[in-house]
Amino acid sequence: MHRLATWLMFPIAACLAAGPASAATAHPELVIRGIRIVDTLTATASPPRDIYIRGGSITRITPARRTARARTQIDGHNKFVIAGLWDLHVHLESTPNPQLKPLDPLTWYAPIAMSYGVMGLRDLGSRMEPILTLRARFDDMRRQHQAAPILKVAGSSFMGPVRWGSFDHVFVAKSPDDATEQVRKHAAAGVDIIKVHDFLDPAIYLAITAEAARQGRAVTGHLRPYTGPVEAMAAGQRDFEHLQPELFSYCTAGGQARAEKLYNGWYQGGPGYFERTMTALYNDAGCKALFGAMGTGGATVTPTIGSRMPPSARSLAAAPRYLPTAQLERCRQYAESMKQVPAADGEAYRATVAKVLMALRAAKVNLLTGSDGPPENCAVPGLILLDELDALVAAGLPRAEVLDAATRRAATKAGVADSGQVAKGMAADLVLLSGNPLKDFGVLLEPVGLVVAGRPIDRAGLEAMRREAGTTAAMP
């Protein structure tokens, strides 16, 4: 048995060129030798292990041996491995500005995100036909053991009469009957989840949740401005997107009125208005009582806290490489607008976010990971999720819990039973790292390699994926 001096390189273009036969026969068995498996539940790393992979799945894990009977081998000594990360809040086939047409996620978003270790995506609001077509393309590629992420989709977001903005990914429900019929159509089309958005009056909202239950679909989305979390949970919604603004509003009496006032003034308050308002809305006793009820009821919150904070220095540095020209300009404008927020307001807001997260954790509300980062807000695919993980740790959440939220718990919430863990029988979607992420998330920025749907990609392959995606972004 021989050890490969370097891994076989499979950039996205090569994967697309490969037919079903070549994909199925290229690697009858793969073994990663002598690697340490990161356990997010115990916050430990195993002794060196050999991981055997066949047909896109992990077939066995053994103590490391001097030799391994596998034709293709990866040297994992002095390296660590985690399951592929999940971003549970993305919008792949939508844009708040119709003039900024989304780039093809197959050749742009997916390769960049995977190069940062993100192998599971949940799209919560996109144009229905394109997002379902994209999911089918990804599923077909994975069946052929080609590099593609797992994708779960909501289809269109359900929204009431739009008060501002322009959306190409929403269904505006005009009546309960209208909403009921559209939920049925979404379910028949094969969406995985129903997404509720803004301005839904109570009768329409209840029609959506009731029909979603009949169709066997969970409901996730926004609260504002008419429905608080307790009422939403009574209607069957257990999953909530975004920590702010509306969740803060319901910590004291008059939450609905407070949420409405906050929402109306969101874009008119000037620099620091959002941060000052969020800080003022937080009520320690009220929030703990509310979160206790949510935890008892089995609520899940995907906070997306990074989407309301200044872009990180590394995202700003990476943006020129990956964002199209128009979106890069929007990124610059967004970064400048965030600089206008008074430092004291920003600091107070971050401290409040930390208190809220720790209160949710104490109440045993299931916290998960999602970015909700449109490119015009400097969100580089994949990298924006790593920014979210860092923000959660900075707020006080233990590193192992954050990593567990991005892998095992995220996959469970997405309904993918064979994802999120490095164990026998699980999908071979693996991120190989130069160091232990339980000590430093910085190692997530530059994986030494991946295994995607059972297929290895070395460091040179990752760079090729990034380079090709950057070229796509730079095209007119």
C-alpha positions in Angstrom: 0.0 0.0 0.0 1.4 3.4 -0.9 0.8 6.8 0.6 0.0 9.6 -1.7 2.7 12.3 -1.5 0.0 14.9 -2.2 -3.7 14.5 -2.3 -5.6 14.2 -5.5 -6.9 17.6 -6.4 -10.5 18.0 -7.3 -11.5 21.7 -7.9 -15.1 22.4 -8.8 -14.4 22.6 -12.6 -13.0 19.1 -12.6 -15.9 17.7 -10.6 -18.4 19.2 -13.1 -16.5 17.6 -15.9 -16.5 14.1 -14.3 -19.4 11.9 -15.4 -21.2 9.4 -13.1 -18.9 6.5 -13.9 -15.7 8.4 -13.3 -17.0 9.8 -10.0 -18.1 6.3 -8.8 -14.9 4.5 -9.6 -12.2 7.2 -8.9 -11.8 6.2 -5.2 -13.2 2.8 -4.2 -11.8 3.4 -0.7 -10.1 6.3 1.1 -8.4 6.3 4.5 -7.3 9.3 6.5 -4.5 8.0 8.6 -3.5 9.1 12.1 -5.9 12.1 12.5 -7.4 13.4 15.7 -11.2 13.6 15.8 -12.7 16.7 17.5 -15.6 15.7 19.8 -17.9 18.8 20.3 -19.9 17.1 23.1 -17.0 16.3 25.3 -14.8 19.2 24.1 -11.9 16.8 23.6 -9.9 15.5 20.7 -9.3 11.8 20.3 -6.0 10.0 20.1 -4.9 9.4 16.5 -7.4 7.5 14.4 -7.7 6.0 10.9 -11.0 7.0 9.2 -12.2 4.7 6.4 -14.5 6.1 3.7 -16.3 4.4 0.9 -19.2 5.5 -1.3 -19.4 8.9 0.4 -19.8 7.5 3.9 -17.6 6.7 6.8 -17.4 2.9 7.0 -15.2 2.5 10.1 -12.9 4.3 12.5 -10.0 2.4 14.1 -7.0 3.3 16.3 -4.2 4.5 14.1 -2.1 1.8 12.5 1.3 1.9 10.8 -0.2 0.6 7.6 -3.8 0.8 6.2 -5.3 -1.3 3.5 -6.7 1.4 1.2 -5.6 2.4 -2.2 -5.9 6.2 -1.6 -4.6 7.6 1.7 -4.3 10.9 3.3 -1.7 11.6 6.0 -3.6 13.1 8.9 -0.8 13.0 11.5 -0.6 16.1 13.7 -3.9 17.2 12.2 -7.5 17.4 13.4 -10.8 16.7 11.8 -14.4 18.0 12.3 -17.6 17.5 10.4 -18.5 20.0 7.8 -20.0 23.2 9.1 -23.6 24.3 8.5 -24.9 27.8 7.7 -28.6 27.7 8.6 -29.6 31.1 7.2 -28.6 32.0 3.7 -30.3 33.5 0.6 -28.7 32.0 -2.5 -31.2 33.0 -5.2 -32.4 36.3 -4.0 -31.3 39.9 -3.7 -32.9 43.0 -2.0 -31.9 44.9 -5.1 -33.2 43.4 -8.4 -30.5 45.2 -10.3 -27.9 43.0 -8.5 -28.7 39.7 -10.1 -27.3 36.8 -7.9 -24.3 35.0 -9.3 -24.7 31.3 -10.0 -24.3 29.6 -6.6 -22.9 26.5 -8.2 -19.8 28.3 -9.5 -19.6 31.2 -7.0 -21.2 30.7 -3.6 -20.7 27.0 -3.1 -17.0 26.7 -3.9 -16.1 29.7 -1.7 -18.2 28.4 1.2 -16.9 24.9 1.0 -13.3 26.2 0.9 -14.0 27.6 4.4 -15.4 24.2 5.5 -19.1 25.0 5.1 -20.8 22.0 3.6 -24.4 22.4 4.7 -26.7 25.3 3.8 -30.3 26.2 4.6 -31.8 28.7 2.3 -34.5 30.8 4.0 -36.0 32.8 1.2 -35.2 32.7 -2.5 -37.0 32.6 -5.8 -38.8 29.3 -5.8 -38.0 27.7 -9.1 -34.2 28.6 -9.1 -33.7 27.4 -5.6 -35.4 24.1 -6.1 -33.4 23.6 -9.3 -30.2 24.4 -7.5 -31.0 21.8 -4.7 -31.6 19.2 -7.3 -28.3 20.0 -9.0 -26.4 19.8 -5.7 -28.2 16.5 -4.8 -27.3 15.0 -8.1 -23.7 16.0 -7.8 -23.4 14.5 -4.3 -24.9 11.2 -5.5 -22.0 11.1 -8.0 -19.6 12.0 -5.2 -18.8 15.4 -6.6 -18.1 18.4 -4.5 -21.3 20.1 -3.6 -22.9 21.2 -0.3 -26.1 19.7 1.2 -28.9 22.2 0.6 -32.3 22.6 2.4 -34.7 25.2 1.2 -37.8 27.2 2.2 -38.7 28.6 -1.2 -40.4 32.0 -1.0 -40.8 33.8 2.3 -44.4 34.5 3.4 -44.9 38.2 3.9 -47.7 40.7 4.4 -48.3 43.8 2.4 -44.8 45.3 1.8 -44.3 48.7 3.3 -40.8 49.4 1.9 -38.1 47.9 -0.2 -38.2 45.6 -3.2 -38.2 41.8 -2.9 -37.9 39.1 -5.5 -38.1 36.2 -3.1 -41.3 36.7 -1.1 -45.0 35.7 -1.5 -47.3 38.5 -0.3 -50.2 36.8 1.4 -53.4 38.8 1.0 -55.8 36.6 3.0 -55.8 33.4 5.1 -57.1 31.4 2.2 -54.5 32.8 -0.1 -51.8 31.9 2.4 -53.2 28.4 3.0 -53.2 27.6 -0.7 -49.6 28.8 -1.1 -48.4 26.7 1.7 -49.9 23.7 0.0 -48.1 24.7 -3.3 -44.8 25.0 -1.4 -45.2 21.6 0.2 -46.2 20.0 -3.1 -43.1 21.6 -4.8 -40.9 19.9 -2.1 -39.7 22.7 0.2 -38.1 21.5 3.4 -39.4 24.3 5.7 -41.8 27.2 5.6 -40.4 30.7 6.2 -42.5 33.5 7.7 -41.3 37.1 7.2 -42.7 40.5 8.1 -46.1 42.3 8.2 -48.2 39.2 8.5 -51.4 39.9 10.4 -52.5 37.3 13.0 -55.2 35.6 10.9 -52.8 35.1 8.0 -50.0 34.0 10.2 -52.2 31.4 11.9 -53.4 30.1 8.6 -49.8 29.6 7.5 -48.8 27.7 10.7 -51.9 25.6 10.6 -51.4 24.5 7.0 -47.7 23.9 7.5 -48.5 21.5 10.3 -51.0 19.7 8.1 -48.4 19.4 5.4 -45.7 18.2 7.9 -43.5 21.3 7.5 -41.8 23.2 10.3 -42.1 26.9 10.4 -39.2 29.3 11.0 -38.7 33.0 10.5 -39.3 36.5 12.0 -41.6 37.6 14.9 -42.1 41.2 14.1 -44.3 43.0 14.5 -47.5 41.3 15.4 -46.7 38.0 17.0 -44.6 37.4 20.1 -42.6 34.2 20.7 -45.1 32.7 23.2 -48.0 33.2 20.8 -45.9 31.9 17.9 -45.0 28.7 19.9 -48.7 28.2 20.7 -49.3 28.3 17.0 -46.7 25.7 16.3 -43.6 27.8 15.4 -40.6 26.7 17.4 -37.8 28.1 15.4 -36.9 31.8 15.2 -34.5 33.7 13.1 -32.4 36.7 14.4 -31.8 37.8 17.9 -32.7 41.3 17.2 -34.8 43.5 17.0 -38.0 41.8 17.9 -37.0 39.3 20.5 -35.8 42.1 22.8 -39.1 43.9 22.4 -41.1 41.1 24.1 -39.2 41.0 27.3 -41.5 43.5 28.9 -45.2 44.5 28.8 -46.3 46.1 25.6 -43.9 44.1 23.5 -46.0 44.3 20.3 -46.3 48.0 20.4 -42.6 48.4 21.2 -41.7 46.1 18.3 -43.9 48.1 15.9 -42.4 51.4 17.0 -38.9 50.0 16.7 -39.6 48.5 13.3 -41.0 51.8 11.9 -38.0 53.7 13.1 -35.4 51.2 12.1 -34.1 53.0 9.0 -34.9 56.6 10.1 -33.2 56.8 13.4 -29.7 57.7 12.2 -26.3 56.2 13.3 -26.5 54.5 16.7 -30.3 54.5 16.8 -30.5 50.7 16.4 -27.9 50.0 18.9 -29.3 52.5 21.5 -32.8 51.1 21.1 -31.7 47.5 21.5 -29.8 48.3 24.6 -32.8 50.2 26.1 -35.3 47.4 25.2 -33.4 44.8 27.2 -35.0 44.0 30.6 -33.1 41.4 32.5 -36.0 39.9 34.6 -38.5 40.1 31.7 -36.1 38.4 29.2 -35.2 35.6 31.6 -38.8 34.9 32.2 -39.6 34.9 28.4 -36.6 32.8 27.5 -37.5 30.3 30.3 -40.8 29.8 28.6 -39.2 29.4 25.2 -36.7 26.9 26.6 -39.4 24.9 28.2 -41.3 24.9 24.9 -38.3 23.6 22.9 -37.5 26.8 21.0 -34.6 27.3 18.7 -33.0 30.6 17.9 -30.5 31.3 15.1 -29.1 34.6 16.3 -27.3 35.9 13.2 -25.7 38.5 15.4 -22.9 39.3 13.0 -25.4 40.6 10.4 -26.0 43.6 12.6 -22.3 44.3 13.5 -19.5 46.0 11.5 -17.8 43.7 9.0 -14.7 42.0 10.2 -11.3 43.1 9.0 -10.8 39.8 7.3 -14.1 40.0 5.5 -13.2 43.5 4.3 -9.8 42.2 3.1 -11.4 39.3 1.3 -14.3 41.2 -0.3 -12.3 42.6 -3.3 -11.4 39.1 -4.3 -14.8 37.5 -4.1 -17.6 40.1 -4.5 -18.8 41.4 -7.8 -18.2 45.1 -8.5 -21.7 46.4 -7.7 -21.9 44.4 -4.5 -18.4 45.4 -3.5 -19.4 49.1 -3.7 -22.4 48.3 -1.5 -20.0 46.6 0.9 -17.9 49.7 1.1 -21.0 51.9 1.8 -22.2 49.5 4.5 -18.8 49.5 6.2 -18.7 53.3 6.1 -22.2 53.5 7.6 -21.2 51.2 10.5 -18.3 53.5 11.2 -20.8 56.3 11.9 -22.2 54.4 14.9 -20.8 56.1 18.1 -18.3 53.8 19.8 -20.2 53.9 23.1 -23.4 52.8 21.5 -21.7 49.9 19.7 -20.0 48.7 22.8 -23.2 48.9 24.9 -25.1 47.0 22.2 -22.5 44.2 22.0 -22.6 43.9 25.8 -26.4 43.6 25.6 -26.2 40.9 22.9 -23.9 39.0 25.2 -26.4 39.2 28.1 -29.2 38.0 25.8 -27.2 35.1 24.5 -26.1 33.9 27.9 -29.7 34.2 29.2 -31.0 32.1 26.2 -28.3 29.6 26.9 -29.2 29.4 30.6 -32.8 28.9 29.6 -31.7 25.9 27.4 -33.0 27.6 24.2 -31.3 25.8 21.3 -28.8 28.2 19.8 -27.7 27.5 16.2 -25.5 29.2 13.6 -26.5 31.2 10.5 -25.1 34.2 8.8 -27.9 36.0 6.9 -25.2 37.9 5.1 -26.0 39.4 1.7 -22.9 40.2 -0.4 -23.6 43.9 -0.4 -23.0 43.8 3.4 -19.5 42.5 2.9 -20.6 38.9 3.4 -18.1 36.5 1.7 -19.6 33.1 1.5 -18.4 30.8 4.3 -16.2 33.4 5.8 -19.2 35.3 7.1 -20.2 32.1 9.0 -16.7 32.0 10.6 -17.3 35.6 11.6 -20.5 34.6 13.3 -18.8 31.8 15.2 -16.2 34.2 16.5 -18.9 36.7 17.5 -20.7 34.0 19.5 -17.5 33.1 21.3 -16.8 36.7 21.9 -20.2 37.1 23.5 -19.3 34.4 26.0 -20.5 31.1 24.5 -18.1 28.2 25.0 -16.1 27.3 21.9 -17.1 23.7 21.9 -20.8 24.6 22.2 -20.5 27.0 19.2 -18.8 24.3 17.1 -21.4 21.8 18.2 -24.1 24.3 17.1 -22.5 24.6 13.7 -22.2 20.9 13.1 -24.2 18.3 15.1 -27.0 20.5 16.3 -27.3 22.3 13.0 -27.5 19.1 11.0 -30.2 17.8 13.3 -32.3 20.9 12.9 -31.9 20.7 9.1 -33.2 17.2 9.3 -30.1 15.5 7.9 -29.5 12.5 10.1 -26.1 11.5 8.6 -24.4 14.9 8.8 -22.7 16.9 11.6 -20.6 14.2 13.2 -17.4 12.2 12.5 -18.6 8.7 13.2 -19.3 5.4 11.5 -22.2 5.6 9.1 -22.1 9.4 8.8 -21.6 11.2 5.5 -18.0 11.8 4.6 -18.1 15.6 4.7 -15.0 16.5 6.7 -12.8 19.5 7.3 -9.1 18.7 8.0 -7.3 21.3 10.1 -3.8 22.1 11.1 -4.7 22.7 14.7 -7.4 22.1 17.3 -10.4 24.4 16.8 -11.4 23.9 20.4 -8.5 26.1 21.2 -8.5 28.5 18.3 -11.1 29.0 15.6 -8.4 30.7 13.5 -7.5 27.2 12.1 -10.9 27.2 10.4 -9.8 30.0 8.0 -7.4 27.8 6.1 -8.3 24.1 6.1 -5.5 21.8 5.1 -8.0 19.9 3.1 -11.6 18.6 2.8 -13.5 15.5 2.0 -16.8 16.4 0.4 -19.3 13.6 -0.4 -16.5 11.2 0.1 -14.1 12.9 -2.3 -10.8 14.5 -1.2 -9.7 18.0 -2.0 -6.2 19.1 -1.0 -5.0 22.5 -0.1 -4.1 23.3 -3.7 -7.6 22.2 -4.7 -9.1 24.6 -2.2 -7.1 27.5 -3.6 -8.2 26.5 -7.1 -11.8 26.7 -6.0 -11.3 30.1 -4.5 -9.5 31.3 -7.6 -12.1 30.2 -10.0 -14.9 31.7 -7.9 -13.0 35.0 -7.7 -12.7 35.0 -11.5 -16.5 34.4 -11.7 -17.1 37.4 -9.5 -14.8 39.6 -11.6 -16.7 38.9 -14.8 -18.9 41.7 -16.2 
